[in-house]
């Protein structure tokens, strides 16, 4: 998944650069290019983190429901999450 996200981001940046060079860069085009690169970087970082297995849900000890590891309580049964 990381490779496909990287290819997609690289294609988007290349397209934005090609259009900018063909039509000329102005302030708005440069801002849009910066936003494309920033959002693309976030997408690549999220894909790498999701692919590495570091983002995993926790399990509630009371009801065995899946919850966020940072959740203060279970969204299913309301039990206090254990640290």
C-alpha distances in whole Angstrom, upper triangle without the diagonal:
4,5,5,6,9,10,11,12,14,15,17,18,20,21,23,24,26,27,29,30,32,33,34,32,34,33,31,29,29,28,25,24,24,22,19,19,19,17,14,14,14,11,10,12,11,7,8,11,9,7,11,13,15,15,17,20,23,26,29,32,34,32,29,27,24,24,23,23,25,27,31,32,30,30,31,34,35,35,35,32,33,32
4,6,5,6,9,10,11,12,14,15,16,18,20,21,22,24,26,27,28,30,31,32,30,32,31,30,27,26,26,23,21,21,20,17,16,16,15,12,12,12,9,7,9,9,5,6,9,9,7,10,13,14,15,17,20,24,27,30,33,35,34,31,29,25,25,23,23,25,27,31,32,31,31,32,35,36,36,35,32,33,31
4,5,5,6,9,10,10,12,14,15,16,18,20,21,22,24,25,27,28,30,31,29,31,31,30,27,26,26,24,21,21,21,18,16,17,16,13,13,14,11,9,12,12,9,9,13,13,11,13,16,18,18,21,24,27,30,34,36,39,37,34,32,29,29,27,27,29,31,35,36,35,34,36,39,39,40,39,36,36,35
4,5,5,6,9,10,10,12,14,15,16,18,20,21,22,24,25,27,28,29,28,30,30,28,25,25,25,22,20,21,20,16,16,17,15,12,13,14,11,9,13,13,9,11,14,13,12,15,18,19,19,22,24,28,31,34,37,39,37,34,32,28,29,27,28,29,31,35,36,35,34,35,38,39,40,39,36,37,36
4,5,5,6,8,10,11,12,14,15,16,18,20,21,22,24,26,27,28,26,28,27,25,23,22,22,19,17,18,16,13,13,14,12,8,10,10,7,6,10,10,7,9,12,12,11,14,17,18,18,20,23,27,29,32,36,38,36,33,31,27,27,25,26,27,29,32,34,33,32,33,37,37,38,37,34,35,34
4,5,5,6,8,10,11,12,14,15,16,18,20,21,22,24,26,26,24,26,26,25,22,21,21,19,16,16,16,13,11,13,12,8,9,11,8,6,10,11,9,10,13,14,13,15,18,19,19,22,25,29,32,35,38,40,39,36,34,30,29,27,28,29,31,34,36,35,34,36,40,40,40,39,36,37,36
4,5,5,6,9,10,10,12,14,15,16,18,20,21,22,24,25,24,26,26,25,22,21,22,19,17,18,17,14,13,15,14,10,12,14,11,10,13,14,12,13,17,17,16,18,21,23,23,25,28,32,35,38,41,43,41,38,36,32,32,30,31,32,34,38,39,38,37,39,42,42,43,43,40,41,39
4,5,5,6,9,10,11,12,14,15,16,18,20,21,22,23,22,24,24,22,20,20,20,17,15,16,15,11,12,14,12,9,11,13,10,10,13,14,12,14,17,17,16,19,22,23,22,25,28,31,34,37,40,42,40,38,35,31,31,29,30,31,33,36,38,37,35,37,41,41,42,41,39,40,39
4,5,5,6,9,10,11,12,14,15,16,18,20,21,21,20,22,22,20,17,17,17,14,12,13,12,8,8,10,9,5,8,10,8,8,12,13,12,13,16,17,17,19,22,22,22,25,28,31,34,37,40,42,41,38,35,32,31,28,30,30,32,35,37,36,35,37,41,40,41,41,38,39,38
4,5,5,6,8,10,10,12,14,15,16,18,20,20,19,21,22,20,17,17,17,15,12,13,14,10,9,12,12,8,10,13,11,10,14,16,14,15,19,19,19,21,24,25,25,28,31,34,37,40,43,46,44,41,39,35,34,32,33,33,35,39,40,40,39,41,44,44,45,44,41,42,40
4,6,5,6,9,10,10,12,14,15,16,18,19,18,21,22,20,17,17,18,15,13,15,15,11,11,14,13,10,13,15,13,13,17,18,16,18,21,21,21,24,26,27,27,30,32,36,39,42,45,47,45,43,40,36,36,34,35,35,37,41,42,41,40,42,45,45,46,46,43,44,43
4,5,5,6,9,10,11,12,14,15,16,17,16,18,19,17,14,14,15,11,9,12,11,8,9,12,11,8,12,14,12,13,16,17,16,18,21,21,22,24,27,27,27,30,32,35,38,41,44,46,45,42,39,36,35,32,34,34,36,39,41,40,38,41,44,44,45,44,42,43,42
4,5,5,6,9,10,10,12,14,15,15,14,16,17,15,12,12,13,10,7,9,10,7,7,10,11,8,11,14,13,13,16,18,17,19,22,23,23,25,28,28,27,31,33,37,40,42,46,48,46,44,41,37,36,34,35,34,37,40,42,41,40,42,46,45,46,45,43,44,42
4,5,5,6,9,10,10,12,14,15,14,17,18,17,13,13,15,13,10,13,14,10,10,14,14,12,14,17,16,16,19,21,20,21,24,25,25,27,30,31,30,34,36,40,43,45,49,51,49,47,44,40,39,37,38,38,40,43,45,45,43,45,49,49,50,49,46,47,46
4,5,5,6,8,10,10,12,13,13,16,17,16,12,13,15,12,10,13,14,11,12,15,15,13,16,18,17,18,21,22,21,23,26,26,27,29,32,32,32,35,37,40,43,46,50,51,50,47,44,41,40,37,39,39,41,44,45,45,43,45,49,49,50,49,47,48,47
4,6,5,6,9,10,11,11,10,13,14,12,9,10,11,9,6,10,11,8,10,13,13,12,15,17,17,18,21,22,22,24,26,27,27,30,32,32,32,35,37,40,43,46,49,51,49,47,44,41,39,37,38,38,40,43,45,44,43,45,48,48,49,49,46,48,46
4,5,5,6,8,10,10,9,12,14,13,9,9,12,10,8,11,13,10,11,14,15,14,16,19,19,19,22,24,23,25,27,29,29,31,34,34,33,37,39,42,46,48,52,54,52,50,47,43,42,39,40,40,42,45,47,47,45,48,51,51,52,51,48,50,48
4,5,5,6,9,10,10,14,16,15,12,12,15,13,11,14,16,13,14,18,18,17,19,22,21,21,25,26,26,27,30,31,31,33,36,36,36,39,41,45,48,51,54,56,54,52,49,45,44,42,43,43,45,48,50,49,48,50,53,53,54,54,51,53,51
4,5,5,6,8,9,12,14,13,9,11,14,12,10,14,15,13,15,18,18,17,20,23,22,23,26,27,27,29,31,32,32,35,37,37,37,40,42,45,48,51,54,56,54,52,49,46,44,42,43,43,45,48,49,49,47,50,53,53,54,54,51,53,51
4,5,5,5,5,8,11,10,7,8,11,10,9,12,14,13,14,17,18,18,20,22,22,23,26,27,27,29,31,32,33,35,38,38,37,40,42,46,49,51,55,56,55,53,50,46,45,42,43,43,45,48,49,49,48,50,54,53,54,53,51,53,51
4,6,5,7,10,13,14,10,11,14,14,12,15,17,16,16,20,21,20,22,25,25,25,28,30,30,31,33,35,35,37,40,40,39,43,45,48,52,54,57,59,58,56,53,49,48,45,46,45,47,51,52,52,51,53,57,56,57,56,54,55,54
4,6,9,12,15,15,12,14,17,15,14,18,19,18,19,22,23,22,24,27,27,27,30,32,31,33,36,37,37,39,42,42,41,45,47,50,53,56,59,61,59,57,54,51,49,47,48,48,49,53,54,54,52,55,58,58,59,58,56,58,56
4,7,9,13,12,10,12,15,14,14,17,18,17,19,22,23,22,25,27,27,28,31,32,32,34,37,37,38,40,43,43,42,45,47,50,53,56,59,61,59,57,54,51,49,47,48,47,49,52,54,54,52,54,58,57,59,58,56,57,56
4,7,10,11,9,10,13,13,13,15,18,17,18,21,22,22,24,27,27,28,30,32,32,34,36,37,38,40,43,42,42,45,47,50,54,56,59,61,60,57,54,51,49,47,48,47,49,52,53,54,52,55,58,57,59,57,55,57,55
4,7,8,6,6,10,10,10,12,15,15,16,18,20,20,22,24,25,26,28,30,30,32,34,35,36,38,40,40,39,43,45,48,51,53,57,58,57,55,52,48,47,44,45,44,46,48,51,51,49,52,55,54,56,54,52,54,52
4,6,5,6,9,10,11,12,14,15,17,18,20,21,23,25,26,27,29,30,32,33,35,36,37,39,41,41,40,43,45,48,51,53,57,58,57,55,52,49,47,44,45,44,45,48,50,50,49,52,55,53,55,54,52,54,52
4,6,5,6,9,10,11,12,14,16,17,18,20,21,23,24,26,27,29,30,32,33,35,36,38,40,39,38,41,43,46,49,51,54,56,55,53,50,46,44,41,42,41,42,45,47,48,46,49,52,51,52,51,49,51,49
4,5,5,6,9,10,11,12,14,15,16,18,20,21,22,24,26,27,28,30,32,33,34,36,38,37,36,39,41,44,47,48,52,53,52,51,47,44,42,39,41,39,40,43,45,45,44,47,50,48,50,49,47,49,47
4,5,5,6,9,10,10,12,14,15,16,18,20,21,22,24,26,27,28,30,31,33,34,37,36,35,38,40,43,46,48,52,53,52,50,47,44,42,39,40,39,41,43,45,46,44,47,50,49,51,49,47,49,48
4,5,5,6,9,10,11,12,14,15,16,18,20,21,23,24,26,27,29,30,31,33,35,34,34,37,39,42,45,47,51,53,51,49,46,43,41,38,39,38,40,42,44,45,43,46,49,48,50,48,46,48,46
4,5,5,6,9,10,10,12,14,15,17,18,20,21,23,24,26,27,28,30,32,34,33,32,35,37,39,43,45,48,50,49,47,44,40,38,35,36,35,36,39,41,42,40,43,46,45,47,45,43,45,43
4,5,5,6,9,10,10,12,14,15,16,18,20,21,22,24,26,27,28,30,32,31,30,33,35,38,41,43,47,48,47,45,42,39,37,34,35,34,36,38,40,41,39,42,45,44,45,44,42,44,43
4,5,5,6,9,10,10,12,14,15,16,18,20,21,22,24,26,27,29,31,30,29,33,35,38,41,43,47,49,47,45,42,39,37,34,35,34,36,39,41,41,40,43,46,45,46,45,43,44,43
4,5,5,6,9,10,10,12,14,15,16,18,20,21,23,24,26,27,29,28,28,31,33,36,39,42,45,47,46,44,41,37,35,32,33,32,34,37,39,39,38,41,44,43,44,43,40,42,40
4,5,5,6,8,10,11,12,14,15,16,18,20,21,22,24,26,28,27,26,29,30,34,37,39,42,44,43,41,38,34,32,29,31,29,31,34,36,36,35,38,41,40,41,40,38,39,38
4,6,5,6,8,10,10,12,14,15,16,18,20,21,22,24,26,26,25,28,30,33,36,39,42,44,43,40,37,34,32,29,31,30,32,35,37,37,35,38,41,40,42,41,38,40,38
4,6,5,6,9,10,10,12,14,15,16,18,20,21,22,25,24,24,27,29,33,36,38,42,44,43,40,38,34,32,29,30,29,32,35,37,37,36,39,42,41,42,41,38,39,37
4,5,5,6,9,10,11,12,14,15,17,18,20,21,23,22,22,25,27,30,34,36,39,41,40,38,35,32,30,26,27,26,28,31,34,34,33,36,39,38,39,37,35,36,34
4,5,5,6,9,10,10,12,14,15,16,18,20,22,21,20,23,25,28,31,33,37,39,38,35,32,29,27,24,25,25,27,30,32,32,30,33,36,35,37,35,33,35,33
4,5,5,6,9,10,10,12,14,15,16,18,21,20,20,23,25,28,32,34,38,40,38,36,33,29,28,25,26,26,28,31,33,33,32,34,38,37,38,37,34,36,34
4,5,5,6,9,10,11,12,14,15,17,19,18,18,22,24,27,31,33,36,39,38,35,33,29,27,24,25,24,27,30,32,32,32,34,37,36,37,36,33,34,32
4,5,5,6,9,10,11,12,14,15,17,16,15,19,21,24,28,30,33,35,34,32,29,26,24,21,21,21,23,27,29,29,28,31,34,33,33,32,29,31,29
4,5,5,6,9,10,10,12,14,16,16,15,18,20,24,27,29,33,35,33,31,28,25,23,21,22,22,24,27,29,29,28,30,33,33,34,33,30,31,30
4,5,5,6,9,10,10,12,15,15,15,18,21,24,28,30,33,36,35,32,30,26,25,22,22,23,25,29,31,30,30,32,35,35,35,34,31,32,30
4,5,5,6,9,10,11,13,12,12,16,19,22,25,28,31,34,33,30,28,24,23,20,20,20,23,26,28,28,28,30,33,32,33,31,28,29,27
4,5,5,6,8,10,11,11,10,13,16,19,22,25,28,31,29,27,24,21,19,16,17,18,20,23,25,25,24,27,30,29,30,29,26,27,25
4,5,5,6,9,10,11,11,14,16,20,23,26,29,32,30,27,25,21,21,18,19,20,22,26,27,27,26,28,31,31,31,31,28,28,27
4,6,5,6,9,9,10,14,17,20,23,26,29,32,31,28,26,22,22,19,19,20,23,26,28,27,27,29,32,32,32,31,28,28,26
4,5,5,7,6,7,10,14,17,20,23,26,29,28,25,23,19,18,16,15,16,19,23,24,24,24,26,29,29,29,27,24,24,23
4,6,6,7,6,9,12,15,18,21,24,27,26,22,21,17,16,14,15,16,19,22,23,22,22,24,27,27,27,26,23,24,23
4,6,8,8,11,14,17,20,24,26,29,28,24,23,19,19,17,17,19,22,26,27,25,25,27,30,30,30,29,26,26,25
4,6,8,10,14,16,19,23,25,28,27,24,23,19,19,17,16,18,21,25,26,25,26,27,30,30,29,28,25,25,23
4,5,7,10,13,16,19,21,24,24,20,19,16,16,14,13,16,19,22,23,22,23,24,26,27,26,25,22,22,20
4,6,10,12,15,18,21,24,23,20,19,16,15,12,11,13,16,19,21,20,21,23,25,25,24,23,19,19,17
4,7,10,13,16,19,22,21,18,16,13,12,9,9,11,14,17,18,18,18,20,22,22,22,21,18,18,17
4,7,10,13,16,19,18,15,13,10,9,8,8,11,13,16,17,15,16,18,20,20,20,19,16,16,15
4,7,10,13,15,14,11,10,6,6,5,6,9,10,13,13,12,13,14,16,16,16,16,13,14,14
4,7,9,12,12,9,8,6,5,6,5,9,9,12,11,10,12,13,14,14,13,13,10,10,11
4,6,9,8,5,6,5,6,8,8,11,11,12,11,9,11,11,12,13,11,12,9,10,12
4,5,6,5,5,6,7,9,10,12,10,11,9,6,9,9,9,10,8,9,7,8,11
4,6,6,8,10,10,13,12,14,13,13,11,9,12,11,10,11,8,9,8,8,11
4,6,8,11,12,15,15,16,14,14,11,9,11,10,8,9,7,9,9,10,14
4,5,9,11,14,15,17,15,15,12,9,10,8,7,10,9,11,11,13,16
4,7,9,12,13,16,14,15,13,10,11,9,10,12,11,13,12,13,16
4,6,10,12,14,12,14,11,8,8,7,8,11,11,13,11,14,16
4,7,9,12,10,13,11,8,9,9,11,12,12,14,11,14,15
4,6,8,7,10,8,6,7,8,11,11,11,11,9,12,13
4,5,5,9,9,9,9,12,14,13,13,13,10,12,12
4,6,9,10,10,12,14,15,15,14,12,9,10,9
4,6,9,10,12,15,16,14,14,12,9,10,9
4,5,7,8,12,13,11,11,9,7,9,10
4,7,9,12,12,9,9,6,5,8,9
4,6,9,8,6,5,4,5,8,11
4,5,6,5,5,7,6,10,13
4,6,6,8,10,10,14,16
4,6,8,11,12,15,18
4,6,9,11,14,17
4,6,9,12,15
4,6,9,13
4,6,10
4,7
4
